[in-house]
Amino acid sequence: MNIKKNLCVAAAAAVAAVICGCGEPDDGTPKLVVGFDADFAPYGYKDGSEYKGFDLDLAREVCARRGWKFVANPINWDAKDMELNSGSISCIWNGFTIQGRENAYTWSCPYVDNSQVVLVKADSPINTIADLAGKTVGVQTDTPVYTALRGGNDNLPGVAKLGSTFKELVVEPNYNQAVNELNAGALDAVALDVGVAKRKLADLPGKFRMLGEVIMTETYGIGFKKGNTALKDQVEETLKAVFADGTGAKIAEKYGIETSALLLK
């Protein structure tokens, strides 16, 4: 009888480990290991020795409500699929665009409406997207806007046409590097997420400005390993509750994200 009971306990623990993605810490509490780009403020970034950001705070709140341990795991963005498929992380949660990746992951519902905009130096002669013709434009590696500008998204032929007018599309490892190159004059413009652009404008007042037009619109979701619907459903259920009681909006306000961009209310 005791053997049967022990087997049942072990089986339950194994199921919990699978649901929460990466096993269990020593105290037996299920954990959620969130993979994120540590150079992607305000969604996930390093501030001194601490990891902060809108998405990380949302993940912390979800974990607190479910009784899980939250683990922030900064990753190389190019290696995100390897990290997810190997089980090193439970999910990718960091301003992660759904469009162009619909079939690569099991997705949560979208929770933020995002646009791809253009950042230029404050004294730049570039005033419209059409002015990017013949210019050197930077973009972060493996992003939907990079794919679309290169002609890799059949649903966005206008973006591909825009990209074909550039003198050069320069791929940077992260947006911090891209903005540094823009500031140094190595780039004429950077195409990036509107939330990141606004954070750069706030952190570096007077150095840059954002064009009034957008390149493309998209939405953010949480990416789970293909087929991991059990974990997706649990996280999504709690995330909706976080927004329903107003906590999500408070976290957005904390990081300067406009509540009008929130898709969950």
N, C-alpha and C positions, 0 to 999 in steps of 0.2 A: 504493500500500500504506500509506504514511504517512497519507494522507488518510483512509483507512478506519479506521486505528488511532485517529486523532484524533477521528473521529466516534464511535467506540465509547466512548472515554474521556468525551467530552462527554455522551453519552447516559447513561452510568452516573452521572455527576455530577448530571444532571438528575433521575434517579430518586431519588438520595439526598436531593436538595433537597425533592422532593415528600414523601418518607417522613417527613422530619424537620420538615416543616411550614412553615418560614419561610426557605428558602434556606440559604446557607452564609456564614460569616464569611470574612474575608480570607485566613485560613490554610487554607481548604478543609475545615475540620472541620465536619461537620453539627452543627446546634444545635437544641435543644429550648427553645422560648420558652413559659414557663409563665405564663398569666394568672391573677392572684389578687387578692383583696381585702386590701389592706394594713392593714385594721383588723379582722382576724379571728384574733386570738390564741386558742389556741396553734397554729393551722394555718398561718397566714401573716400576718406583721405586720412593721412597721418598728421597729427598735430602734436609735436613733441614726441612723447612716448605713447601717446594714446591714439586709437583709431576712432574717428568720428564720422558723422554724415547722416543725412536724411534716411537713406536706406538702412544703414546700420542701426540707427535708433528704432526704425520700424521693426527690424528683425529682433532687436533686444526686447521690444515690447511684446511681440508675438511669443517669443520664448518664455518671457516672464508669465504670460497668461496661460501657457500650456504646461508650465513646470519643467521646461527644458533648459539645458545649459547652452548659452550662446557663445559661439567661438567665431571670432573674426579672423579670416585667413587670407591675407593679401596674396595675390597670384600674378604671375606674368600673363598679360591678357592673351598673348598668342597661345598660351598653354592651357587656357580655360577648359577646353573640351577634354583634354587628357586628364586634368585634375578631376573633372566631374565624372568621367567614365571610369576612372580608377577608384573612385570612392574617397578620394582625399578631401573633397568638399561635398556638402549635401545639396547645394544649389548655387547658382550665380545670381547675385542680388546686388546690383550696382548700376543704376541707370542703364539697364540692359534692354536694348531695343528688340521688339518682337518682329517688326517688318523685315522681310528678307531672310528670317531664320525660323519661320513658322513651323517647318517640319523637322527641325534639327533638335528640338527639345520638347519636353512636356511643359507647357506654359501655365502660369497662373493667369487670372484675369488681368487685363491692363489696369494700372492704377494711376499713371501720370501721362498726360498729353504733352508731348515734347515736339519741338521744331528744330531743324537744323538751320543755323544762321551763320552770318559771316562777321568776323572780327577783323578790323583793320587798325592801323595806328591813327591816333587822333588827327594828325596833319596829312593823312593820306588823301590823294586826289580821287580815290575810289569812293563813289557815292551810291552806286546801284550794282546789282548783280551783273548787269550787262558790262559794267566797267571792268569786270574780272578777265575779260578777253585779253590774251597776251600776257597775263600775270602769273606769278608763281604762287600757288595756293597750297597750304599745308593741311593735313588731315590725319587723324589717329588711325593706326593700323587696325584692320579687321573690324571696321564699323560700317553700318549700312550706307552712310553717306559716301564713304570711300567706294564701296561697291557700286552705288548708283552713279557716281561721277565717272567711273570707269566703264560704264555701260553694262554692268552686271545685273541690273534689275530691269527686266522687260516691262514692268509696270510703270517705270519712270523714264520714258524716252527723253522728256524735256531736261531732266537732270543730266543724262548722258550727253545730250547736245551741249549743255552748258560746260561740262567737263572737257569736251573736245575743243573748246575755245581757249583753254588755259595754255600758257607757255609750258607749264610743268605742274603736275600734281605730286607733291612731296609727301611721302608717308613717314610719319613720326611715331615713335613708340608710345607716346602719351601726349595729352594736351598741354601739360606743363612745358614739355620740350618744344612743342609747336609754338606756344605763345612766347617763349624765350627767343625762338628763332625769328618770330615776327618783330619782337622788340629790337632785335639786333639788326634787322633789315635784310635778313636772309630770305624771308618770305614777304610777299605783298599782302597776304590775307590768310586767315585760318577759317575753315568750315568746321563748326562744332555745335554741340548741344546748347540750346538757349540757356538752360540753367547754369551750365559751366561758364558760358560767355558772361552772364550777368554777375557771376561770382568774381570773375577776373576784373570786370569793370569796377566792382565795389572794392576789391583788394588793391587795385592799381589805378586809383582815380587820376583822370587826365591823360593817361597814356594811350588808351584805345577808345574806339567807339564801335557800335554794332550797327550794321546796315538795317534799314527798315523792312527789307524784303526777306522772305525765308526761302531756303532751297527746297526743303521738303518737310512734311510733317510725319510724325511717328508716335508710337506709344511705348511705354516701359512696362515690362512684366518681370516675373521671377522665373528663371529658367531652371528646370529640373532635368535629371537624366531621363531620356526618352523612355516612357513606360512607367515612371515612378509617380503614378497618380495618387497613391496612398499618401505620400508626403505632401504632394501638391495640394490635395484636398484639405488636409489639416491646416497647413499654413494659410491657404486662401480663406478658409472659414474664419480663422482668427484675425487675419488682416482686415477683412471686411468689418469685423466687430471693432477693431481699432479705429477705423475711420467713422463708423456709425456713431460712436459716442464722442466724437470730436477730438480724440487724441491725435489722430493722423494730421489734422489741420494744425494743431498746436506744434507738432514736430516740424511740419512744413514751414510754419512761421519762424520757428527757431533758426532755420537754415536759409531764410530768405526766398523760399519757393512760394510763388503765388498760389493761393488756394483755388483760383479759377482754373489752374492746370490739373487739379486733382480730379480723377475720374471716379473715385469712390467717395461717397458722402455719408 
